[in-house]
Amino acid sequence: MRFAVLALVFLLLGNPAFAKKPNIVVFLVDDMGWGDLACYGNKIIKSPHLDKFATEGVRFTQCYSACGVCSPSRSAILTGRTPYRNGVWRWIPGGHTTHLRESEITLPELLKENGYATCHVGKWHLNGHFNSDKQPQPNDHGYDHWMATQNNASPNHKNPKNFVLNGKELGLLEGFSAPLVATEGIRWLSEDRDKEKPFLLSVWTHEPHLPIESAEKYMKPYAHIDDEGIRQHHGNITQLDDAFGIVMKGLDDLGLRDNTIVFFTSDNGPEGRKQTGRTQGSTGGLRGRKRDSHEGGIRVAGLVRWPGQIPPGTVSKTPVIGSDIFTTLLGIVGIDTPKDRTIDGADIRPAFKGKA
């Protein structure tokens, strides 16, 4: 009898339904090129937090966004479906009719239904009528708490004035966009979330999307560069890297690191086709840029850390795409993907250990 009870206990502990579910962070940056980080070969830009992070889990050499522009790639991450299936087929201007339909089943919705606390901070860009009852908002897609903008931070990354917190306009905020959203995400983790629940924290920065503005301290390492645009861009990458560091330190300080899986990627490649108005983002020598379906427009950084599950220093050549995040995370937490629609994302867990 005693042996049978012990066997049952071990059986239950090994069952995902009874195991402690991992926390999740999805950190998405905007218009960052495949060659913009040192861990992907950049010799100039300083990104110490992300470069360290790249050694702590798996680095994908062939990670792709679902589209060469932002809104469709974001919709694919949340739904696991290609943009032509989920209806977000283009980038969404303010006031446009295109939006992520409420009939789509999203990652935060499914996680929330299964006991997760959910939060989104940063750029949204999945509707044209933002903070309006005309179209679904972040809370309609499963987020308990959100601080977001429709599209870009306005007038630029410095002192933005277009953030909305759970439906309330915040007005002018002092600081820079990426550190502001990172700080709000950690504040939510520390103060507002239900600590009895596992969590999903989506941190979607505006950096390094135009119009760029970087704090002077982040531009100092590039003072030797004559071109102001290059200094601003490189400083902007360092600025978002520091924001990433804020989130990682917050996880450490709150004792959350060991049971949190963190995804880092970009929505597409660097701006743009023409010399005028383009950023100085690097494609790492790949053909094309943002808006293109060539490699430079869609191949992006892809980093994942999951302590105890992903061997540090893993490098995977397996091709993966943004929609895989949906299916993979549901598989990890033991939630079935929806059966009433086509799901395009694959479960990429074998690639976490360098296996194709």
C-alpha positions as CSV (number, residue, x, y, z in Angstrom):
1,M,0.0,0.0,0.0
2,R,2.8,2.4,1.0
3,F,4.6,1.6,-2.3
4,A,1.5,2.3,-4.3
5,V,0.9,5.7,-2.7
6,L,4.6,6.7,-3.3
7,A,4.3,5.5,-6.9
8,L,1.1,7.6,-7.4
9,V,2.8,10.7,-5.9
10,F,5.8,10.3,-8.3
11,L,3.4,9.7,-11.2
12,L,1.5,12.9,-10.4
13,L,4.7,14.9,-10.0
14,G,5.7,13.8,-13.5
15,N,2.4,14.8,-15.0
16,P,2.5,18.3,-16.6
17,A,-1.0,19.0,-15.2
18,F,0.4,18.7,-11.7
19,A,3.8,20.3,-12.3
20,K,4.5,23.9,-11.5
21,K,3.7,25.7,-14.7
22,P,6.5,28.0,-16.0
23,N,6.2,31.8,-16.2
24,I,6.6,33.3,-19.6
25,V,8.2,36.5,-21.0
26,V,7.9,37.4,-24.7
27,F,10.3,40.3,-25.4
28,L,9.7,41.6,-28.9
29,V,11.7,44.5,-30.4
30,D,10.8,46.6,-33.4
31,D,12.8,46.8,-36.7
32,M,16.0,45.3,-35.3
33,G,18.2,43.7,-38.0
34,W,19.6,40.2,-37.9
35,G,23.1,41.7,-37.6
36,D,22.4,44.3,-35.0
37,L,23.7,42.4,-32.0
38,A,27.2,41.2,-31.1
39,C,26.0,37.7,-30.6
40,Y,24.9,37.8,-34.3
41,G,28.2,39.2,-35.5
42,N,28.0,43.0,-35.0
43,K,31.4,44.4,-34.2
44,I,30.4,47.9,-33.1
45,I,27.0,48.0,-31.2
46,K,27.1,47.4,-27.5
47,S,24.4,45.0,-26.3
48,P,25.9,43.4,-23.2
49,H,22.6,42.1,-21.6
50,L,21.4,40.4,-24.8
51,D,24.9,39.0,-25.6
52,K,25.0,37.5,-22.1
53,F,21.5,36.2,-22.5
54,A,22.4,34.5,-25.7
55,T,24.9,32.3,-23.9
56,E,22.3,31.2,-21.3
57,G,20.0,29.3,-23.6
58,V,19.6,28.7,-27.3
59,R,20.5,31.1,-30.1
60,F,18.7,30.4,-33.4
61,T,20.7,31.2,-36.5
62,Q,17.6,30.9,-38.8
63,C,14.8,32.6,-36.9
64,Y,12.1,34.4,-39.0
65,S,9.3,36.8,-38.5
66,A,6.0,35.9,-40.2
67,C,6.1,39.0,-42.3
68,G,8.4,41.8,-43.4
69,V,6.3,44.4,-41.5
70,C,5.1,44.7,-38.0
71,S,1.4,44.1,-37.5
72,P,1.2,40.8,-39.4
73,S,4.2,39.4,-37.6
74,R,2.7,40.4,-34.2
75,S,-0.6,38.7,-35.0
76,A,1.2,35.5,-35.9
77,I,3.0,35.4,-32.6
78,L,-0.3,35.8,-30.7
79,T,-2.4,33.3,-32.8
80,G,0.1,30.8,-34.2
81,R,-1.5,31.5,-37.6
82,T,-0.1,33.1,-40.7
83,P,-1.3,36.6,-41.4
84,Y,-3.5,35.6,-44.3
85,R,-5.4,33.3,-42.0
86,N,-5.7,35.6,-39.0
87,G,-6.8,38.6,-41.1
88,V,-3.9,41.0,-40.2
89,W,-2.5,41.1,-43.7
90,R,-0.8,44.6,-43.6
91,W,0.7,47.1,-41.2
92,I,-2.2,49.0,-39.6
93,P,-2.4,52.8,-39.9
94,G,-4.4,54.7,-37.2
95,G,-8.1,54.6,-38.0
96,H,-7.8,51.6,-40.4
97,T,-10.4,48.9,-40.4
98,T,-7.8,46.1,-40.3
99,H,-7.5,44.6,-36.8
100,L,-6.9,41.3,-34.9
101,R,-10.4,39.9,-34.9
102,E,-12.0,38.9,-31.6
103,S,-12.8,35.6,-33.1
104,E,-9.1,34.8,-33.2
105,I,-7.9,32.7,-30.3
106,T,-4.8,34.2,-28.8
107,L,-2.0,33.0,-26.6
108,P,-2.9,35.3,-23.7
109,E,-6.5,34.2,-23.9
110,L,-5.7,30.5,-23.6
111,L,-3.2,31.1,-20.9
112,K,-5.6,33.2,-18.9
113,E,-8.3,30.6,-19.2
114,N,-5.8,28.1,-17.8
115,G,-4.9,30.1,-14.7
116,Y,-2.2,32.6,-15.9
117,A,-2.0,36.3,-15.0
118,T,-1.3,38.2,-18.2
119,C,0.3,41.6,-19.0
120,H,1.2,43.5,-22.1
121,V,3.5,46.6,-22.1
122,G,4.7,48.5,-25.1
123,K,3.7,48.7,-28.8
124,W,0.4,47.0,-29.7
125,H,-0.3,47.7,-33.4
126,L,-3.0,45.1,-33.8
127,N,-5.9,47.5,-34.4
128,G,-6.5,50.9,-36.2
129,H,-9.0,52.2,-33.6
130,F,-6.9,52.0,-30.5
131,N,-8.5,52.5,-27.0
132,S,-11.9,52.5,-28.7
133,D,-15.0,50.2,-28.5
134,K,-14.9,50.0,-32.4
135,Q,-12.3,47.3,-32.3
136,P,-10.9,44.8,-29.8
137,Q,-8.2,46.1,-27.4
138,P,-5.5,44.2,-25.6
139,N,-7.9,43.2,-22.8
140,D,-10.3,41.7,-25.3
141,H,-7.4,39.4,-26.4
142,G,-6.7,38.1,-23.0
143,Y,-4.5,40.7,-21.2
144,D,-5.4,41.5,-17.6
145,H,-3.2,44.5,-17.5
146,W,-1.8,46.6,-20.4
147,M,0.1,49.8,-21.0
148,A,0.4,50.4,-24.7
149,T,0.4,52.6,-27.8
150,Q,-1.4,51.9,-31.1
151,N,1.8,52.1,-33.1
152,N,4.9,54.2,-32.5
153,A,5.8,56.2,-29.4
154,S,5.0,59.8,-30.1
155,P,6.6,62.2,-30.9
156,N,9.5,59.7,-30.6
157,H,11.1,57.5,-28.0
158,K,11.8,60.4,-25.7
159,N,9.0,61.6,-23.3
160,P,6.2,59.8,-25.2
161,K,2.7,61.2,-24.8
162,N,0.5,58.5,-26.4
163,F,0.6,55.6,-23.9
164,V,-2.7,54.2,-22.6
165,L,-2.9,52.3,-19.3
166,N,-5.9,49.9,-19.1
167,G,-8.0,52.3,-21.1
168,K,-6.8,55.6,-19.5
169,E,-4.6,58.0,-21.4
170,L,-1.4,58.7,-19.5
171,G,-0.3,61.9,-21.2
172,L,3.3,63.0,-21.2
173,L,5.7,60.4,-19.7
174,E,9.2,61.4,-18.7
175,G,11.9,59.1,-20.0
176,F,12.5,56.8,-23.0
177,S,10.1,54.3,-24.3
178,A,11.9,50.9,-23.8
179,P,13.0,51.6,-20.2
180,L,9.5,52.9,-19.4
181,V,7.7,49.8,-20.6
182,A,10.3,47.5,-19.1
183,T,9.9,49.2,-15.7
184,E,6.1,49.0,-15.9
185,G,6.3,45.3,-16.7
186,I,8.5,44.7,-13.6
187,R,6.3,46.9,-11.5
188,W,3.3,44.8,-12.5
189,L,5.2,41.6,-11.6
190,S,6.2,43.0,-8.2
191,E,3.0,44.9,-7.2
192,D,-0.1,44.1,-9.2
193,R,-0.2,40.5,-10.4
194,D,-1.8,37.7,-8.6
195,K,1.3,35.9,-7.2
196,E,-0.6,32.7,-6.8
197,K,-0.7,32.4,-10.6
198,P,2.0,31.8,-13.2
199,F,2.3,34.7,-15.6
200,L,2.7,35.8,-19.2
201,L,4.5,39.1,-19.6
202,S,4.7,40.5,-23.1
203,V,7.2,43.3,-23.5
204,W,7.1,44.8,-27.0
205,T,9.4,47.8,-27.3
206,H,9.2,50.6,-29.9
207,E,13.0,50.7,-30.2
208,P,14.7,50.8,-32.7
209,H,11.8,51.8,-35.0
210,L,11.8,55.3,-36.4
211,P,11.5,58.1,-35.2
212,I,14.5,57.3,-33.1
213,E,15.6,59.2,-30.0
214,S,18.3,57.8,-27.6
215,A,19.4,59.0,-24.2
216,E,22.8,60.7,-24.3
217,K,24.4,58.0,-22.1
218,Y,23.6,55.3,-24.6
219,M,25.1,57.3,-27.5
220,K,28.4,58.0,-25.7
221,P,30.1,54.7,-26.8
222,Y,29.6,55.9,-30.4
223,A,31.0,59.4,-30.0
224,H,33.7,58.6,-32.5
225,I,31.2,58.1,-35.3
226,D,30.6,61.3,-37.3
227,D,27.1,60.4,-38.7
228,E,24.4,61.5,-36.2
229,G,21.9,58.9,-37.6
230,I,24.3,56.1,-37.0
231,R,25.0,57.3,-33.4
232,Q,21.3,57.5,-32.7
233,H,20.6,54.1,-34.1
234,H,23.4,52.3,-32.3
235,G,22.5,54.1,-29.1
236,N,18.9,53.0,-29.6
237,I,20.0,49.3,-29.7
238,T,22.0,49.9,-26.5
239,Q,19.0,51.6,-24.9
240,L,16.7,48.7,-25.6
241,D,19.4,46.3,-24.5
242,D,19.4,48.1,-21.1
243,A,15.6,47.8,-21.0
244,F,16.0,44.1,-21.6
245,G,18.5,44.1,-18.7
246,I,15.8,45.8,-16.5
247,V,13.5,42.9,-17.1
248,M,16.1,40.2,-16.5
249,K,17.3,41.9,-13.3
250,G,13.6,42.2,-12.2
251,L,13.1,38.4,-12.7
252,D,16.3,37.8,-10.6
253,D,15.3,40.2,-7.8
254,L,11.9,38.7,-7.5
255,G,13.2,35.1,-7.5
256,L,11.5,34.3,-10.8
257,R,14.4,33.4,-13.0
258,D,14.5,29.7,-12.5
259,N,10.9,29.0,-13.5
260,T,10.6,31.5,-16.3
261,I,11.0,30.9,-20.0
262,V,12.0,34.0,-21.9
263,F,11.7,34.4,-25.7
264,F,13.5,37.3,-27.4
265,T,13.0,38.2,-31.1
266,S,12.2,41.1,-33.5
267,D,9.0,41.8,-35.6
268,N,11.0,42.1,-38.9
269,G,14.3,43.4,-40.3
270,P,15.6,46.9,-40.3
271,E,14.1,49.9,-42.1
272,G,14.1,50.5,-45.2
273,R,14.3,50.4,-48.9
274,K,15.4,54.0,-49.6
275,Q,18.4,55.9,-48.2
276,T,16.2,58.7,-47.0
277,G,14.5,57.8,-43.8
278,R,16.1,54.5,-43.3
279,T,17.7,53.5,-40.0
280,Q,21.2,52.2,-39.8
281,G,20.2,48.7,-38.8
282,S,22.3,45.8,-40.1
283,T,21.0,42.8,-42.0
284,G,24.3,41.0,-41.4
285,G,24.9,41.1,-45.2
286,L,21.5,39.5,-46.0
287,R,19.6,40.7,-49.1
288,G,16.7,43.0,-48.5
289,R,15.3,45.0,-45.6
290,K,12.0,45.7,-43.8
291,R,9.0,45.2,-46.2
292,D,10.9,42.6,-48.2
293,S,10.4,38.9,-48.2
294,H,14.1,38.4,-48.8
295,E,16.2,37.2,-45.9
296,G,17.1,40.7,-44.7
297,G,13.5,41.6,-44.3
298,I,12.4,38.6,-42.3
299,R,15.4,36.8,-40.7
300,V,15.7,38.1,-37.1
301,A,17.4,37.4,-33.8
302,G,15.9,34.5,-31.9
303,L,17.0,33.7,-28.3
304,V,15.3,31.5,-25.7
305,R,16.3,30.9,-22.1
306,W,14.7,28.3,-19.9
307,P,16.9,27.3,-16.9
308,G,17.2,23.6,-16.3
309,Q,15.5,22.8,-19.7
310,I,17.7,24.4,-22.3
311,P,21.5,23.8,-22.1
312,P,23.4,27.1,-22.0
313,G,25.3,27.9,-25.1
314,T,23.1,25.9,-27.5
315,V,23.1,27.1,-31.1
316,S,20.4,25.8,-33.4
317,K,20.3,25.9,-37.2
318,T,16.7,24.8,-37.2
319,P,14.5,27.2,-39.1
320,V,11.9,28.7,-36.8
321,I,9.2,31.4,-37.2
322,G,7.3,33.7,-34.9
323,S,4.1,31.7,-35.1
324,D,6.0,28.8,-33.5
325,I,6.0,30.7,-30.2
326,F,2.2,30.1,-29.8
327,T,2.3,26.3,-30.3
328,T,5.5,25.8,-28.4
329,L,4.4,27.6,-25.3
330,L,1.0,25.9,-25.3
331,G,2.8,22.6,-25.5
332,I,5.1,23.5,-22.6
333,V,2.2,24.3,-20.3
334,G,0.0,21.4,-21.5
335,I,-2.7,23.3,-23.3
336,D,-4.1,21.8,-26.6
337,T,-4.0,24.1,-29.7
338,P,-7.4,25.0,-31.0
339,K,-9.0,22.2,-33.1
340,D,-11.5,24.3,-35.0
341,R,-9.0,26.2,-37.2
342,T,-5.6,25.7,-38.9
343,I,-2.6,26.4,-36.7
344,D,0.6,27.0,-38.6
345,G,3.1,27.2,-35.8
346,A,5.1,24.2,-34.8
347,D,6.3,23.0,-31.4
348,I,10.1,23.7,-31.6
349,R,11.1,22.2,-28.3
350,P,13.4,19.7,-29.9
351,A,15.4,22.6,-31.3
352,F,15.9,24.0,-27.8
353,K,18.7,21.3,-27.5
354,G,20.1,21.8,-30.9
355,K,18.1,19.0,-32.5
356,A,16.3,19.5,-35.8
